[in-house]
Amino acid sequence: MGEYESNNLLVPLFLLETVVTGCLAVIFYYLKYLDNFKDRRYPLPCTDIQWISYPYYQDTKGLPLSMTDPGLYTACFFIPTLIVIFFEIIHWFFYQGSKKAIVAACPNWTFHFFTRRVIRIVGTLLFGYFLTMVLVFTLKYMFAVPRPHFLAACQPNATALYIACGGDIYTDHLNTSAMFLPSEAICQAGPRALTDALQSFPSEHGALAAFCGVFLAAYLHRMTSFRRLVTPRPLLVFLSLLGGVTPGIGSLNAFQVRWADLLVGYLTGTLVAVYLTQVSLAQFATERHPAPPLQTVATLAGGPQSQAALSFGTQEDAAVLFHSPGLDRDGPPSIPRANPNSPVKVTEVSNRAGFVEPSGSYTNRAYLGPRVLPRRAY
């Protein structure tokens, strides 16, 4: 049976987070698809023409590991969401603890265990999704970095570019100090194509895929706790991280970004995912596994046959356990030493070793090891 708990702030906080996520989605739409935000266009050195003259592919479907923008957006949202729902269903059936349901006072809504977890995790995923895209496009408009296929994408006017650079751009006889401004006078592809050709830094595909991959890897690491199976957890985490790296490699293969831009995109998405999973969602697992009980420590008193069992229960027990007669008689306790005139016998009692003197007198000593050691052949 589930337990019910009342929370008056649940619905207001849910509405606030929904509004914030919606605002991020609107900002992302304006940055991506509208021309209200104009990017800065810095003069480009004519000597760097060779680094921005790679082939331009308008259709990247035939290239390996390449994804279009709509395909990337769809995969980065629906794949993690479906995986989260699948594992939450399994968690619902096999969870042994109490499944608490939260009741909102106004209105009188009840959020059950499964519904609450799915809304919380998927909502955080969606929030980080749009936050990553807003950060990426803000950096894109702040730093106008040309893509490797910039020259082919902007369709330059050969005469205007010849005049700006003081010579033919495809020869080595160029003025090293000459620069040209990427504008509509030089690029004939149109303002929208020119804007897109100047948005290499940071990589959009790398940042979004890295965020989803790291977020999903952190979730699967906390949810797949197989005690008897060793390989499923690292395998799922590795596949998630591999899926987060693949779209960025595809964009690099299509000459859409440079290595530096791709690495910055990976770093941006990873930082957002780590922050949300480690701070916002401190832990995905509902139940904290308690620490294993401390093992019983036996005090040998009067000989190997008599044992008094003590355990770490309270501070008083620990004080008694660590009490030694040497503290009252001869100062600090010392290592037990045998009579130099007679050999020392070592006997084993219940996998514990006790030092027995040949004269038969036995000193009260405690074995203070944290756990029982396996039997060894002496």
SVG drawing of the C-alpha trace seen along z (x, -y; Angstrom):
<svg xmlns="http://www.w3.org/2000/svg" viewBox="-9 -46 74 70">
<polyline fill="none" stroke="black" stroke-width="0.4" points="0.0,0.0 1.2,-3.5 1.7,-6.3 0.2,-9.7 1.9,-13.0 0.5,-16.5 2.5,-19.2 0.9,-22.6 3.7,-24.0 3.7,-21.2 1.3,-22.7 2.7,-26.3 6.3,-25.0 5.2,-22.8 3.6,-25.7 6.6,-27.9 9.0,-25.4 6.6,-24.9 6.6,-28.6 10.5,-28.8 10.9,-25.9 8.4,-27.4 10.3,-30.7 13.5,-28.9 11.7,-27.2 10.5,-30.5 14.0,-32.1 15.5,-29.1 12.9,-29.5 13.7,-33.1 17.5,-32.5 17.3,-29.6 14.6,-30.4 14.0,-34.1 16.3,-37.0 15.5,-39.3 18.9,-38.7 21.7,-39.8 25.1,-38.2 28.3,-40.1 30.4,-39.9 34.1,-40.4 36.5,-40.8 38.1,-37.6 41.8,-37.3 42.2,-36.5 45.0,-34.1 42.5,-31.8 40.5,-31.2 42.0,-27.7 40.6,-26.7 37.0,-27.7 37.0,-26.3 35.8,-22.7 32.9,-21.2 29.4,-22.2 26.7,-19.5 23.2,-20.8 21.8,-17.3 23.8,-15.3 21.6,-12.2 24.1,-10.2 27.0,-11.1 28.0,-8.6 27.0,-9.6 25.3,-12.8 22.0,-14.0 19.8,-16.8 18.6,-19.4 15.0,-18.1 16.4,-14.5 18.7,-15.6 16.1,-17.4 13.7,-14.5 16.2,-11.8 17.7,-13.8 14.3,-14.3 12.3,-11.1 15.0,-8.5 16.0,-9.5 12.3,-10.1 11.3,-6.6 14.2,-5.0 13.3,-6.8 9.7,-5.7 10.8,-2.1 13.1,-2.0 10.6,-3.7 8.0,-1.1 10.5,1.6 11.3,-0.3 7.6,-0.5 7.1,3.2 10.3,4.3 10.5,1.5 10.3,3.0 9.9,-0.2 6.8,-2.3 5.5,-4.0 4.5,-7.5 1.9,-9.5 1.9,-13.3 -1.5,-15.1 -1.7,-18.7 -4.0,-20.7 -5.3,-23.1 -6.5,-21.6 -7.0,-18.2 -4.7,-16.3 -2.8,-13.1 0.6,-12.5 1.5,-8.8 4.9,-7.4 5.4,-6.6 3.8,-9.8 5.8,-12.0 9.1,-10.5 8.4,-10.6 7.3,-14.2 10.4,-15.2 13.0,-13.4 11.5,-14.2 10.8,-17.8 14.4,-18.2 15.5,-16.7 13.4,-19.1 14.6,-22.1 18.2,-21.1 17.4,-20.5 16.3,-24.1 18.9,-25.6 21.7,-24.0 20.3,-25.3 19.9,-28.8 23.5,-28.8 24.8,-27.5 23.0,-30.0 23.9,-32.9 27.6,-32.0 27.0,-31.6 25.7,-35.1 28.5,-36.5 31.3,-34.9 30.8,-34.8 33.1,-32.0 32.9,-30.7 32.3,-27.1 34.8,-25.0 32.4,-25.2 31.8,-28.9 33.1,-29.9 31.1,-27.3 27.9,-28.0 28.0,-31.8 28.5,-31.6 31.0,-34.5 31.2,-37.1 34.5,-36.5 35.1,-40.1 34.3,-41.6 36.4,-39.0 39.3,-39.6 39.2,-43.3 39.0,-42.8 41.8,-40.4 44.0,-42.1 44.3,-39.0 43.0,-35.6 42.1,-33.8 43.0,-30.4 46.6,-31.3 49.4,-31.9 50.0,-35.5 47.8,-37.3 48.3,-40.3 48.9,-38.8 47.3,-41.8 44.2,-41.9 40.9,-41.1 37.3,-40.9 34.0,-41.4 31.5,-38.6 28.5,-40.6 25.7,-40.4 28.0,-42.3 30.4,-39.4 28.1,-36.4 25.3,-35.9 23.5,-33.1 21.3,-35.4 21.4,-36.7 20.0,-33.6 22.6,-31.3 25.3,-33.7 24.2,-33.8 24.2,-30.0 27.6,-29.8 29.0,-32.0 27.7,-29.8 30.4,-27.2 31.3,-28.0 30.2,-26.1 28.9,-23.0 25.1,-22.7 25.0,-19.0 27.9,-18.3 26.4,-20.3 22.8,-18.9 23.9,-15.3 26.5,-15.5 23.9,-16.8 21.4,-14.0 24.1,-11.4 25.6,-12.4 22.1,-12.9 21.0,-9.5 24.3,-7.9 23.9,-9.4 20.3,-8.2 21.1,-4.7 24.1,-4.5 21.8,-5.2 18.9,-3.0 20.7,0.2 22.0,1.7 22.5,5.3 24.2,7.1 24.9,10.4 25.4,9.0 28.6,6.9 28.5,5.8 24.9,4.3 25.6,1.0 28.9,0.0 27.5,1.2 24.5,-1.0 26.5,-4.0 29.0,-3.4 26.3,-3.2 24.7,-6.4 28.0,-8.3 28.7,-6.9 25.3,-8.1 26.2,-11.6 29.4,-11.7 28.2,-10.3 26.2,-13.4 29.1,-15.7 31.4,-13.4 28.9,-13.4 28.8,-17.2 32.6,-17.2 32.6,-14.7 30.2,-17.0 32.6,-20.0 30.1,-21.9 32.3,-22.5 36.0,-22.5 37.6,-20.4 37.8,-23.3 34.1,-24.2 33.1,-20.6 35.0,-20.2 33.5,-23.4 30.1,-22.1 30.8,-18.8 31.9,-20.7 28.9,-22.9 26.4,-20.1 28.4,-18.0 28.5,-20.9 24.7,-21.4 24.0,-17.7 26.4,-17.3 24.9,-20.3 21.3,-19.1 22.0,-15.5 24.2,-16.2 22.5,-19.3 18.9,-19.5 18.4,-15.7 20.8,-14.8 19.9,-11.2 17.5,-9.3 17.1,-6.3 14.2,-6.7 15.7,-4.5 19.0,-4.9 20.5,-1.6 21.6,-1.6 25.1,-0.9 25.8,2.7 25.7,3.4 29.1,3.4 30.4,6.8 30.6,8.3 34.0,8.2 34.9,10.9 37.1,10.2 39.2,13.1 39.2,13.3 40.5,16.1 41.7,18.2 40.7,19.2 37.6,21.0 35.9,18.0 34.7,15.2 32.6,12.1 30.9,10.6 30.6,6.9 29.2,4.9 29.3,1.3 25.9,0.1 26.3,-3.2 29.2,-5.4 29.2,-3.6 29.7,-0.3 32.5,-1.7 34.2,-3.1 34.0,0.3 35.2,2.0 38.3,-0.2 39.1,-0.1 42.3,1.6 43.8,2.5 47.1,1.0 45.5,-2.4 45.0,-2.0 48.3,-0.3 51.2,-0.8 50.2,-3.8 49.5,-3.3 48.8,0.3 51.7,2.0 52.0,5.0 51.8,8.3 55.2,9.8 56.1,13.4 58.6,14.6 62.0,14.7 62.9,17.9 59.9,19.9 58.3,19.9 54.9,18.5 52.1,20.7 49.4,19.4 46.0,21.0 42.9,20.2 39.5,19.9 36.6,19.0 38.9,17.6 40.6,15.3 44.2,15.6 45.1,15.3 48.5,15.3 48.9,17.9 51.8,17.9 53.3,21.3 52.9,20.7 49.1,20.8 48.5,17.2 46.5,15.4 46.1,11.6 42.8,10.1 43.2,8.7 40.7,7.7 40.7,8.3 39.8,4.9 39.7,5.7 36.8,4.3 35.9,7.6 36.7,11.3 39.6,12.4 39.6,15.6 41.3,18.6 44.9,18.8 47.5,21.6 50.3,20.5"/>
</svg>
